[in-house]
Amino acid sequence: MKQLLDALIDVPAYVMGRETDILGWNTLATSLYGDFGDMTPRQRNWARITFLDPRAHDLFPDWDHKALEVVHHLRTQMACAPHDSQLITLVDELSAESRDFHLIWSRGTGREMIRGPKRIHHPLVGDLTLWFEVLAPANDPHQFLITCHAAPDSPSAELLRLLASWGG
């Protein structure tokens, strides 16, 4: 998986685990989302970033949609592994520390998102609209490869090229 991530030089990509932990990433993902390598493994988690890091509201202009996606992912994983202690601990932590998470979780809402548009606000280059795809490797259903790409010849494609030229 690491070799695949490294080969995707023009596409931001990362690998996410069942509990939304960010397990691996490429340089362009770091340029787009922030330096995952500077985070502790505990911080390197999309659920914690989305609900506990105030910068997530700036990064995701459609934060409400991102929040619903994260909750739905956690609900789906909890249905597959209801006794997973790491999932239970994460949900309990988020419920205690984030009123938003608690409200969304208690409503039982969310939506499956395996592909679609996503708006990202980058602090240096501005707003990008990217198409994301979630792929699950056949040999490990607990990991997900997430890639983002821009429409060819779009302003977002140009901004991704600019980020790639900066090299992270």
C-alpha positions in Angstrom: 0.0 0.0 0.0 2.9 2.4 0.8 4.3 1.9 -2.7 0.9 2.7 -4.2 0.6 5.8 -2.1 4.1 7.0 -3.2 3.3 6.3 -6.8 0.3 8.5 -6.7 2.2 11.8 -7.1 -0.5 13.9 -8.7 -3.3 12.6 -6.5 -3.7 13.2 -2.8 -4.2 9.8 -1.2 -4.2 8.3 2.2 -5.1 5.0 3.9 -7.7 5.1 6.7 -8.4 2.3 9.2 -11.7 1.2 10.7 -11.6 3.7 13.5 -10.8 6.5 11.0 -7.1 6.5 11.9 -4.9 7.8 9.1 -2.4 4.9 8.6 -0.5 6.1 5.6 -0.4 9.0 3.2 1.4 10.5 0.3 3.1 13.9 -0.1 0.2 15.6 -1.8 -2.2 14.5 0.9 0.1 16.2 3.4 0.2 19.3 1.2 -3.6 19.3 1.0 -4.7 18.4 4.5 -1.7 19.2 6.7 1.3 17.3 7.9 0.0 14.0 9.3 3.6 13.2 10.2 3.7 16.1 12.7 0.6 14.6 14.5 0.7 12.0 17.2 -0.9 8.7 16.1 -3.9 9.6 18.4 -4.3 13.0 16.7 -4.0 11.4 13.3 -7.7 10.4 13.2 -10.4 11.9 11.0 -13.1 11.6 13.7 -11.0 13.4 16.2 -9.9 16.0 13.6 -13.5 16.6 12.4 -15.1 16.9 15.8 -12.3 18.1 18.2 -10.0 20.3 16.0 -11.6 23.7 15.4 -9.6 24.0 12.2 -11.7 21.3 10.6 -14.5 23.9 10.1 -12.1 25.9 8.0 -10.7 23.0 6.1 -14.1 21.6 5.2 -16.5 24.4 4.1 -19.3 21.7 4.1 -18.4 20.6 7.6 -21.9 19.3 8.3 -21.5 16.8 5.4 -18.1 15.7 6.6 -19.4 15.2 10.1 -22.3 13.0 8.8 -19.8 11.0 6.7 -17.6 10.3 9.7 -20.5 9.3 12.0 -21.9 7.0 9.3 -18.5 5.4 8.8 -18.2 4.8 12.5 -21.8 3.4 12.7 -21.1 1.1 9.8 -17.9 -0.2 11.4 -19.6 -0.6 14.7 -22.3 -2.7 13.1 -19.5 -4.9 11.6 -17.6 -5.1 14.9 -19.9 -4.3 17.8 -17.4 -5.4 20.4 -14.4 -3.6 19.0 -13.0 -1.9 22.1 -11.1 0.8 20.1 -14.3 1.8 18.3 -16.3 1.9 21.5 -13.6 3.9 23.2 -13.5 6.4 20.3 -17.3 6.8 20.2 -17.4 7.3 24.0 -14.6 9.9 23.8 -16.2 11.8 21.0 -19.6 11.7 22.7 -18.1 13.2 25.8 -15.9 15.8 24.2 -18.0 17.0 21.2 -21.6 18.1 21.5 -21.9 18.0 17.7 -20.8 14.4 17.6 -23.1 13.5 20.5 -26.1 15.1 18.7 -25.4 13.5 15.3 -24.6 10.1 16.9 -27.8 10.1 19.0 -29.9 11.0 16.0 -28.6 7.9 14.2 -28.0 9.9 11.0 -25.3 9.6 8.5 -24.8 8.7 4.9 -22.5 6.3 3.0 -20.0 8.2 0.9 -17.7 6.1 -1.2 -17.3 8.7 -4.0 -18.4 12.2 -4.7 -17.4 15.8 -4.6 -15.7 17.4 -1.6 -14.9 21.0 -1.1 -11.7 21.8 0.7 -10.5 25.2 1.8 -6.7 25.3 1.8 -5.1 28.1 3.8 -2.6 29.0 1.0 -4.3 28.2 -2.3 -8.0 28.7 -1.4 -11.0 26.7 -2.3 -10.8 23.4 -4.2 -13.5 21.0 -5.4 -12.2 17.5 -5.6 -13.8 14.2 -6.4 -13.0 11.5 -3.9 -13.1 7.7 -4.1 -13.0 5.3 -1.3 -11.5 1.9 -2.2 -11.3 -1.1 0.1 -8.4 -3.5 -0.6 -9.8 -7.1 -1.0 -7.3 -8.6 1.4 -8.0 -6.1 4.2 -11.6 -4.9 4.8 -10.4 -2.8 7.7 -8.4 -0.4 5.6 -9.6 2.1 3.0 -7.7 3.9 0.3 -9.1 7.4 -0.2 -8.0 9.3 -3.2 -9.0 12.8 -4.4 -8.7 14.3 -7.9 -9.8 17.4 -9.7 -11.7 17.6 -12.9 -9.2 18.0 -15.8 -8.3 21.6 -16.7 -10.3 22.9 -13.8 -9.1 25.7 -11.4 -8.9 23.0 -8.7 -6.6 20.9 -10.9 -4.3 23.9 -11.3 -4.3 24.4 -7.5 -3.4 20.7 -6.9 -0.5 21.1 -9.4 0.6 24.2 -7.5 0.5 22.2 -4.2 2.4 19.3 -5.8 5.1 21.7 -7.1 5.7 22.9 -3.5 6.3 19.3 -2.6 4.6 19.2 0.8 
